[in-house]
Amino acid sequence: MRGDHVGSAYRHPDDGPDDRPSGVTVIPGGGQPNMQQLLQQAQKMQQDLARAQEELAATEVEGQAGGGLVKATVTGNGELRGLVIDPKAVDPEDTETLADLVVAAVQAANDNAHQLQQTKLGPLAQGLGGMPGLGF
C-alpha cells in the first residue's frame, strides 16, 4: 500500500493484489459495528423465531396412508394430535397391516410438519447462522 494511507483500510487500485484472508470484512475508517444495532437485530430475530414457533405449535397438518383409510394429525412441531382409522382398515386377522398404515400416516404427517417448519423457520434460521438441533 502507498505510504499516504498507512493504517487505513483504503487500497489504491494500483496497489496490487489484496493479501488479506478471504472473508475478512474491513469497515471503512476502521470503525466498529454498532453493537446496539446488532443487539436489537438479534433480539428482533429471537422474537420472530418465538412467534414462528408458537404458530407452528398451533398449526395442525395431516398425513394419510392406505388411500385415506388412516389419517394422522400432528402439530407443526410434530406432536401427534389425532388419529382416524376407517373401519374398512380394521381386519382382526391382520393387525400388522393396520399398524403399518398407522405408522405410514404418522410419518406422512410428520413430513408435512417438517415442510411447514422449513417454511416458517428456515429464513429465520438462516438469519441466525443455522439453528443446531432443528435439523436446518
C-alpha positions in Angstrom: 0.0 0.0 0.0 1.1 3.5 -0.5 2.6 5.3 2.5 0.0 8.1 2.5 -2.7 5.7 3.7 -0.9 3.8 6.4 -3.2 2.4 9.0 -6.3 2.9 6.8 -8.5 0.3 5.0 -8.1 2.3 1.8 -6.5 0.5 -1.1 -5.4 2.2 -4.2 -6.3 0.2 -7.4 -2.6 0.2 -8.3 -1.5 -1.4 -5.0 -1.7 -4.9 -6.5 -3.5 -8.0 -5.0 -5.0 -7.8 -1.6 -3.2 -10.1 0.8 -5.9 -10.2 3.5 -7.5 -13.6 4.1 -10.7 -14.0 2.2 -13.9 -13.4 4.1 -12.3 -10.5 6.1 -14.5 -7.5 6.2 -12.9 -4.1 6.5 -15.1 -1.4 7.9 -14.3 1.9 6.2 -12.4 4.3 8.5 -11.5 1.4 10.9 -14.8 1.9 12.9 -16.6 -0.8 14.8 -20.1 -2.1 14.0 -22.8 -0.5 16.1 -23.2 -3.1 18.9 -26.6 -1.6 20.0 -27.9 -2.1 16.5 -26.6 -5.7 16.3 -28.2 -6.5 19.7 -31.5 -5.0 18.5 -31.4 -7.1 15.3 -30.6 -10.2 17.3 -33.5 -9.5 19.7 -35.9 -9.0 16.9 -34.9 -12.2 15.2 -35.3 -14.0 18.5 -38.8 -12.6 18.9 -39.6 -13.6 15.3 -38.4 -17.1 16.0 -40.5 -17.4 19.1 -43.6 -16.1 17.3 -43.0 -18.6 14.4 -42.6 -21.5 16.9 -45.9 -20.5 18.6 -47.6 -20.5 15.2 -46.1 -24.0 14.5 -47.4 -25.4 17.8 -50.9 -24.1 16.9 -51.0 -25.3 13.3 -52.1 -28.8 12.5 -51.2 -30.8 9.4 -52.4 -34.1 8.3 -50.9 -37.2 6.7 -52.6 -40.3 5.4 -52.0 -43.8 4.3 -53.9 -46.6 2.5 -55.7 -44.1 0.3 -57.1 -42.2 3.3 -58.0 -45.3 5.4 -55.8 -44.0 8.2 -55.2 -40.3 8.8 -52.9 -38.8 11.4 -52.9 -35.1 12.5 -49.9 -33.5 14.1 -49.0 -30.0 15.1 -46.4 -28.1 13.1 -43.8 -29.1 15.6 -44.6 -32.8 15.3 -46.9 -33.5 18.3 -49.5 -36.2 17.4 -52.9 -34.8 18.0 -55.3 -37.2 16.3 -55.6 -40.5 14.5 -58.6 -41.5 12.4 -59.0 -45.1 11.3 -61.6 -46.1 8.8 -63.4 -49.3 9.8 -62.5 -50.8 6.4 -58.9 -50.8 7.5 -59.7 -52.9 10.6 -59.2 -56.7 10.0 -58.9 -58.6 13.2 -56.9 -61.3 11.4 -54.4 -58.7 10.1 -53.5 -56.1 12.7 -50.0 -55.9 11.2 -51.2 -54.1 8.1 -53.2 -51.7 10.2 -50.1 -50.9 12.3 -48.1 -50.3 9.1 -50.8 -47.9 7.9 -50.8 -46.0 11.2 -47.0 -45.7 11.1 -47.1 -44.5 7.5 -49.8 -42.0 8.2 -47.9 -40.6 11.2 -44.7 -40.4 9.2 -46.5 -38.6 6.3 -48.0 -36.1 8.8 -44.5 -35.5 10.4 -43.1 -35.0 6.9 -45.7 -32.3 6.3 -44.9 -30.8 9.7 -41.2 -30.7 8.7 -42.0 -28.9 5.5 -44.1 -26.4 7.5 -41.1 -25.9 9.8 -38.8 -25.3 6.8 -41.2 -22.7 5.5 -41.7 -20.9 8.8 -38.3 -21.3 10.4 -35.9 -21.7 7.5 -35.5 -18.0 6.8 -35.1 -17.2 10.5 -32.6 -20.0 10.9 -30.5 -18.7 8.1 -30.5 -15.2 9.6 -29.2 -16.7 12.9 -26.5 -18.7 11.1 -28.3 -22.0 11.3 -30.0 -23.5 14.3 -28.5 -26.5 15.9 -31.0 -29.1 17.0 -33.7 -28.2 14.5 -32.2 -30.0 11.5 -31.7 -27.0 9.3 
